[in-house]
Amino acid sequence: MSWDFALILFVLLVLTGIVWCLDVLCWRGRRRRNAEAAALACRNNAAQQDAEALEQECSRAYEQAARPPWWIEYCVSFFPVILFVFVLRSFVVEPFRIPSGSMLPTLQDGDLILVNKFQYGIRLPVIDKKVIDIGKPSRGDVMVFRYPVDPSVDYIKRVVGLPGDVIEYRDKVLRVNGQVVPHERAGDYYEPDRASYVGEYREQLGTVAHDILLNKQAPQDFMPITRYPYLDQCTYFTGGVRCTVPADHYFMMGDNRDNSLDSRYWGFVPDANIVGRAFFIWMNFGSPSRIGGFD
């Protein structure tokens, strides 16, 4: 997964960086001295011959002695590229691919998105430890995070509950701190996963207006799929669940409310699992017109 790629990229960065440093500090000067010695030996040992031919022969001897081994040449060439990619995806933006329809209609299966890596704080790559606290997730943000049940897997959902919030989802109605989150019918949407049409609604979650999918006639019960941390902060009942979000945790839900495995089933996302805020679709090979930002 992305963590494995980050580790591989880090290892390549370290290896190529060590070779680059040794080449700059030691090996490059040694090759230059050897090349100068080879050119001098060529001139001293040359038989009587044309001056131009002698110069060409000695130049070839110099270039051959100065040329680094292939593995040094590759490492020195790739190090700046690997460094740029590592810094970019670790601290600025990182690309992700949407693997399912749980965020329909906002994000479709196959969307290639960009994730802001610094908005919620600067984290050390690979170990993902926050070292500089810049900001916190806001209600309504679309956020990428490491799945609490299996941190090697990246998930993407919308932030519904902030630390201290009381979230209730009962009979297809979402309440935050006792207040109903308003939504209005916006039409019908064809859901590919179920090969059928489902109601599309415009929801106002805090300051963010976004679309959700909701089948108000379909029954839906919730039960935890695992005994997750702070399970005692949640109460499950017929047709719904109510949770109080612990400190430094977030309650996440998919926009495809009847087809999303989210905090209603596996609990809260700790701050330590946050990857970043998704903000831009940069490509969808099946639908190129989807390029652009989203709510």
C-alpha positions in Angstrom: 0.0 0.0 0.0 1.0 3.7 0.2 3.0 3.1 3.4 5.0 0.3 1.6 5.7 2.7 -1.3 6.8 5.4 1.1 9.2 3.0 2.8 10.6 1.8 -0.6 11.0 5.4 -1.7 12.8 6.3 1.6 15.2 3.4 1.2 16.0 4.4 -2.4 16.5 8.0 -1.2 18.9 6.9 1.5 20.9 4.6 -0.8 21.2 7.0 -3.7 21.9 9.8 -1.3 24.8 8.0 0.3 26.3 7.2 -3.1 25.8 10.9 -4.3 27.5 12.2 -1.1 30.4 9.8 -1.4 30.8 10.7 -5.1 30.8 14.4 -4.4 33.1 14.3 -1.4 35.5 11.5 -2.4 35.1 9.4 -5.5 34.7 12.3 -8.0 38.0 13.9 -7.0 39.8 10.5 -7.0 38.5 9.8 -10.6 39.7 13.3 -11.7 43.2 12.7 -10.3 43.3 9.3 -11.9 42.1 10.8 -15.2 44.8 13.5 -15.1 47.4 10.8 -14.3 46.2 8.7 -17.3 46.4 11.7 -19.6 49.9 12.6 -18.4 51.0 9.0 -18.9 49.6 9.0 -22.4 51.6 12.0 -23.3 54.8 10.7 -21.7 54.6 7.3 -23.3 53.4 8.4 -26.7 55.6 7.5 -29.7 56.4 10.0 -32.3 53.0 10.8 -33.9 50.8 13.6 -35.1 50.0 16.2 -32.3 46.2 16.1 -33.1 46.1 12.3 -33.0 48.0 12.3 -29.7 45.6 14.8 -28.2 42.6 12.7 -29.2 44.2 9.6 -27.7 45.0 11.3 -24.4 41.5 12.8 -24.3 40.0 9.3 -24.6 42.3 8.0 -21.9 41.2 11.0 -19.6 37.5 10.4 -20.3 37.7 6.6 -19.7 39.5 7.1 -16.4 37.1 9.9 -15.3 33.9 7.9 -16.2 32.2 6.6 -13.0 31.0 3.0 -12.8 27.4 2.4 -14.1 26.0 2.0 -10.6 27.4 5.3 -9.4 26.2 7.1 -12.5 22.7 5.7 -12.0 22.5 6.7 -8.3 23.9 10.2 -8.9 21.4 10.7 -11.8 18.3 9.4 -9.9 19.0 10.9 -6.5 17.7 14.5 -7.3 14.5 12.9 -8.9 13.9 10.6 -6.0 14.5 13.5 -3.5 12.0 15.7 -5.3 9.3 13.0 -5.4 9.9 12.1 -1.8 9.7 15.7 -0.5 6.6 16.4 -2.7 4.6 13.4 -1.7 5.7 13.5 2.0 5.1 17.2 2.7 3.1 18.8 -0.1 0.7 16.6 -2.1 0.2 12.9 -2.6 -1.8 11.1 -5.4 -4.4 8.5 -4.5 -6.8 6.4 -6.5 -10.5 6.0 -5.4 -11.1 2.2 -5.3 -14.8 2.0 -4.6 -18.1 3.8 -4.8 -18.5 4.6 -1.1 -18.0 8.4 -1.7 -20.4 8.6 -4.6 -21.5 11.0 -6.0 -18.6 13.2 -4.8 -15.9 10.8 -5.9 -16.2 7.9 -8.4 -14.4 4.6 -8.6 -11.3 5.3 -10.7 -10.9 9.0 -9.8 -7.2 9.9 -9.3 -7.1 12.6 -6.6 -4.6 14.8 -4.9 -4.3 15.0 -1.1 -2.9 18.0 0.8 -0.3 16.6 3.2 0.5 19.8 5.2 -3.0 21.3 6.0 -3.4 19.1 9.1 0.2 19.4 10.2 3.7 18.3 9.1 4.4 14.7 9.7 7.6 12.8 9.5 7.5 10.4 6.5 7.3 6.6 6.9 6.7 6.8 10.7 3.9 9.4 10.2 4.6 11.3 13.5 3.3 14.9 13.6 6.1 17.3 14.4 4.4 20.6 13.5 0.7 21.2 14.2 -0.6 23.6 11.5 -4.4 22.9 11.5 -7.2 20.5 12.4 -9.8 18.7 10.2 -13.0 20.6 9.8 -16.5 19.1 9.7 -17.3 18.4 6.0 -13.6 17.8 4.9 -13.0 14.9 2.6 -10.1 13.2 4.4 -7.7 10.3 3.6 -6.6 8.3 6.6 -5.1 4.9 7.5 -7.9 2.4 8.2 -7.9 1.8 12.0 -8.7 -1.9 11.6 -5.7 -2.3 9.1 -3.4 0.7 9.0 -1.7 -0.6 5.9 -4.9 0.3 3.9 -5.8 3.9 3.1 -9.4 5.0 3.3 -11.2 8.1 2.2 -14.4 9.4 3.9 -16.0 12.7 5.0 -15.4 14.2 8.4 -18.8 14.2 10.2 -17.8 14.3 13.9 -15.1 16.3 15.6 -13.6 15.6 19.0 -16.3 16.0 21.6 -19.2 15.9 19.1 -22.3 13.6 19.7 -23.1 12.0 16.4 -26.4 10.2 15.9 -27.5 8.4 12.7 -31.1 7.1 13.1 -33.5 6.1 10.4 -31.4 7.7 7.7 -31.3 11.1 9.5 -27.9 12.5 10.7 -27.7 14.6 13.8 -24.7 16.4 15.1 -24.9 17.6 18.7 -28.7 17.1 18.6 -29.2 19.2 15.5 -30.5 17.6 12.3 -28.1 18.0 9.4 -30.4 19.4 6.7 -30.6 17.9 3.2 -32.8 18.5 0.2 -33.7 16.2 -2.7 -31.6 16.9 -5.8 -32.8 14.1 -8.1 -31.9 10.5 -8.8 -28.4 9.1 -9.3 -27.5 5.8 -11.1 -25.3 3.8 -8.8 -23.1 1.4 -10.8 -22.3 -0.9 -7.9 -26.0 -1.8 -7.5 -27.1 -1.2 -11.1 -30.0 0.9 -9.9 -31.1 4.5 -9.3 -30.9 6.0 -5.8 -32.0 9.3 -4.3 -29.5 12.1 -4.5 -29.7 14.8 -1.8 -27.9 18.1 -1.2 -26.6 18.1 2.4 -25.4 21.1 4.4 -22.7 19.8 6.8 -21.4 22.8 8.7 -20.2 25.3 6.1 -19.8 22.6 3.4 -22.6 21.8 1.0 -22.2 18.5 -0.8 -24.2 15.7 -2.4 -25.0 12.4 -0.8 -26.8 9.2 -1.9 -29.6 7.9 0.2 -32.3 5.3 -0.2 -34.8 6.2 2.5 -37.0 3.1 1.9 -34.2 0.5 2.3 -33.8 -0.9 5.9 -30.4 -0.5 7.5 -29.1 -1.7 10.8 -25.7 -1.1 12.3 -23.5 -3.4 14.3 -19.7 -3.1 15.0 -17.6 -5.3 12.8 -14.9 -5.4 15.5 -14.4 -4.4 19.1 -12.8 -1.1 18.3 -11.2 1.4 20.8 -13.8 3.5 22.6 -16.6 1.2 21.6 -18.2 2.2 25.0 -18.7 5.7 23.6 -21.2 4.3 21.1 -24.8 2.9 21.5 -26.2 0.7 18.8 -30.0 0.3 18.4 -32.5 -0.7 15.7 -31.9 1.5 12.7 -29.1 3.6 14.1 -26.1 4.4 16.2 -25.1 7.2 18.6 -21.5 8.0 19.4 -19.6 10.6 21.4 -16.3 11.3 19.6 -13.3 10.9 21.9 -10.5 13.5 22.1 -8.1 13.5 19.2 -10.5 11.3 17.1 -12.9 11.8 14.3 -16.1 10.2 13.1 -16.1 9.5 9.4 -18.9 8.7 7.0 -19.1 8.0 3.2 -21.3 10.2 1.0 -22.9 7.0 -0.3 -24.7 6.5 3.0 -26.2 3.1 2.3 -23.1 1.6 0.8 -20.2 2.8 2.9 -18.1 0.9 5.5 -17.3 3.7 7.8 -17.2 4.9 11.5 -20.7 3.5 12.0 -19.2 0.0 11.8 -15.5 0.3 12.9 -15.3 3.3 15.1 -13.2 6.5 15.2 -10.1 7.7 13.3 -7.3 8.8 15.6 -5.4 11.9 14.7 -2.2 9.8 14.3 -3.9 8.0 11.3 -4.6 11.1 9.3 -2.9 11.3 5.9 -4.4 14.6 4.5 -7.3 16.4 3.0 -8.4 15.4 -0.5 -9.1 18.5 -2.7 -8.6 17.8 -6.4 -9.4 15.2 -9.1 -6.5 15.3 -11.5 -7.6 12.4 -13.8 -10.2 9.7 -14.4 -9.3 7.7 -17.5 -13.0 6.6 -17.9 -14.3 10.2 -17.6 -11.7 12.9 -18.4 -14.3 15.7 -17.9 -14.2 15.0 -14.1 -10.9 16.9 -13.7 -11.3 19.7 -11.1 -11.9 20.5 -7.4 -14.8 19.1 -5.3 -16.6 19.8 -2.0 
